[in-house]
Amino acid sequence: MKNALLIHGTDGYPEENWFPWLKKELENKSYYVDVPQFPTPENQTPEAWFEVLEPYQKQFNSETLLIGHSCGGLFLLRVLEKIPVTVKAAIFVASSAGIPPLTYHERDLPFLRTPFDWSKIRASAKHFLVFHSEDDPFIGIANGEKIATELSTPLIRLNNAGHFNAKAGYTHFELLMKHLKPPL
């Protein structure tokens, strides 16, 4: 079964930014798509987020797309460390890897307390996409560079995309859909 899970970031929610648009686009391509609400900013911890994630993990398989935005991408790294299956693709958009400058560093700290198991993360997805903007006001470009390097995938580096949120004009994300075409 083709399915996708979108993970929002700090202070985020399922109906913001490009999530509703991407959900519809993927559903038009026969994906079953979930966009859960994770606790934020209160109780924004890996433990609380894994509780929310638990019922969705049963759907993870070789046809699954996992997409994380901002702190959602940071959490996605932790998800990939733990899942027992290899998913089709993991997509990181304006995601943190703990490298300053980070506007919400204090809120991200619970997700950063232990080093990443990059080997396990790489083994948990067949394909990776990493998007980051040179002018992200919340998460410095070095985070996108680090994630892309560790995952041995090119960084899709944009100018003037900000934090890939509605404030930066991202209520649609055609470039992401373009990159999801075969082989993905």
VENGI-V434941 format. One record per residue. N is the residue number from 1. RES is the residue in three letters. SS is DSSP state (~ for helix, > for strand, _ for the rest). PHI is phi in whole degrees, 0 to 359 (* if undefined). OMEGA is omega in whole degrees, 0 to 359 (NA if undefined). Layout:
n-><N,N>
res-><RES,RES>
ss-><SS,SS>
phi-><PHI,PHI>
omega-><OMEGA,OMEGA>
This chain:
n-><1,2,3,4,5,6,7,8,9,10,11,12,13,14,15,16,17,18,19,20,21,22,23,24,25,26,27,28,29,30,31,32,33,34,35,36,37,38,39,40,41,42,43,44,45,46,47,48,49,50,51,52,53,54,55,56,57,58,59,60,61,62,63,64,65,66,67,68,69,70,71,72,73,74,75,76,77,78,79,80,81,82,83,84,85,86,87,88,89,90,91,92,93,94,95,96,97,98,99,100,101,102,103,104,105,106,107,108,109,110,111,112,113,114,115,116,117,118,119,120,121,122,123,124,125,126,127,128,129,130,131,132,133,134,135,136,137,138,139,140,141,142,143,144,145,146,147,148,149,150,151,152,153,154,155,156,157,158,159,160,161,162,163,164,165,166,167,168,169,170,171,172,173,174,175,176,177,178,179,180,181,182,183,184>
res-><MET,LYS,ASN,ALA,LEU,LEU,ILE,HIS,GLY,THR,ASP,GLY,TYR,PRO,GLU,GLU,ASN,TRP,PHE,PRO,TRP,LEU,LYS,LYS,GLU,LEU,GLU,ASN,LYS,SER,TYR,TYR,VAL,ASP,VAL,PRO,GLN,PHE,PRO,THR,PRO,GLU,ASN,GLN,THR,PRO,GLU,ALA,TRP,PHE,GLU,VAL,LEU,GLU,PRO,TYR,GLN,LYS,GLN,PHE,ASN,SER,GLU,THR,LEU,LEU,ILE,GLY,HIS,SER,CYS,GLY,GLY,LEU,PHE,LEU,LEU,ARG,VAL,LEU,GLU,LYS,ILE,PRO,VAL,THR,VAL,LYS,ALA,ALA,ILE,PHE,VAL,ALA,SER,SER,ALA,GLY,ILE,PRO,PRO,LEU,THR,TYR,HIS,GLU,ARG,ASP,LEU,PRO,PHE,LEU,ARG,THR,PRO,PHE,ASP,TRP,SER,LYS,ILE,ARG,ALA,SER,ALA,LYS,HIS,PHE,LEU,VAL,PHE,HIS,SER,GLU,ASP,ASP,PRO,PHE,ILE,GLY,ILE,ALA,ASN,GLY,GLU,LYS,ILE,ALA,THR,GLU,LEU,SER,THR,PRO,LEU,ILE,ARG,LEU,ASN,ASN,ALA,GLY,HIS,PHE,ASN,ALA,LYS,ALA,GLY,TYR,THR,HIS,PHE,GLU,LEU,LEU,MET,LYS,HIS,LEU,LYS,PRO,PRO,LEU>
ss-><_,_,>,>,>,>,>,_,_,_,_,_,_,_,_,_,_,_,~,~,~,~,~,~,~,~,~,_,_,_,_,>,>,>,_,_,_,_,_,_,_,_,_,_,_,~,~,~,~,~,~,~,~,~,~,~,~,_,_,_,_,_,_,>,>,>,>,>,>,_,~,~,~,~,~,~,~,~,~,~,~,~,_,_,_,_,>,>,>,>,>,>,>,_,_,_,_,_,_,_,_,>,_,_,~,~,~,~,~,~,~,~,_,_,_,_,_,~,~,~,~,~,~,_,>,>,>,>,>,>,>,>,>,_,_,_,_,_,>,_,~,~,~,~,~,~,~,~,~,~,_,_,_,_,>,>,>,>,_,_,_,_,_,_,_,~,~,~,_,_,_,_,_,~,~,~,~,~,~,_,_,_,_,_>
phi-><*,280,216,218,230,255,241,283,249,304,62,269,201,298,264,265,52,264,298,299,297,295,303,296,300,291,297,294,254,69,268,268,238,243,225,288,267,262,292,195,280,291,62,277,227,303,298,294,289,294,299,295,289,313,294,279,299,297,270,294,205,290,249,272,251,245,232,239,247,60,297,298,288,298,296,301,301,292,298,296,290,252,290,271,241,257,273,294,204,239,241,244,237,52,266,268,235,91,264,298,278,225,299,253,305,298,287,280,309,301,277,249,295,242,298,284,266,299,298,293,300,299,281,266,215,283,224,226,229,229,249,206,253,300,250,299,281,250,228,298,302,301,292,297,298,297,298,299,298,295,265,53,226,293,278,271,263,243,253,63,258,53,260,52,239,300,300,270,92,263,259,228,215,300,298,297,298,300,284,275,294,315,279,281>
omega-><177,179,180,177,178,183,179,182,181,182,184,178,188,185,183,171,184,183,179,179,181,178,180,180,180,177,176,177,175,174,167,189,174,175,183,174,177,180,180,354,178,178,178,180,176,181,180,181,177,175,178,184,190,182,181,183,180,181,184,178,183,178,185,171,175,187,180,178,175,178,175,175,175,176,179,176,179,177,182,176,189,188,182,181,173,180,181,183,172,185,182,181,179,187,179,170,177,183,178,5,176,182,184,183,181,179,180,187,180,180,186,188,179,178,178,173,186,179,179,179,180,182,186,177,179,184,177,171,179,178,175,180,178,185,178,183,184,186,183,183,179,178,176,178,181,181,181,179,182,181,179,179,179,173,174,189,179,171,175,175,179,181,180,179,183,179,178,178,183,169,173,182,183,181,177,179,178,181,178,177,183,18,179,NA>
